[in-house]
Amino acid sequence: MLIPDLAWIVATAEDTGGSPDIGKILNQFGQYGIVGLAVILLIVGVMVPKYVMNNLMAEKDSWRQAFENERDAHQLTHEQLAKAEERGDVAIEQGKTVTRLLEELGHYPELPRSA
């Protein structure tokens, strides 16, 4: 596409009786070169349209928000598990203390009977 246009410009310049105008040739090449470069960058993915970028940014923000919500939920779960473990440890210690107290008072727990 670029080469035939370039040849057409050269032919037009020669038809006028003068030498080819290098400025016109470079200008034409520059115009197609920039458009061509932009098209290539769009195809390769280096440049993206604004609506695509906006969609990507919105998706990134939604994923970030989901990650932060999940992280907060896990933190809350870990805190609740730590409290439950602490309560369990306190209950075990209380049970051991009551068992020792009952044993010192002469009451021994009955062992479960096998069937």
Residue pairs with C-beta under 8 A, 6 or more apart in sequence:
1 32
2 29
2 32
2 36
5 28
5 32
6 25
6 28
6 29
9 20
9 24
9 25
9 28
10 20
10 25
13 19
13 20
13 21
13 24
13 25
14 20
38 47
41 47
42 48
42 49
48 56
99 109
102 108
102 109
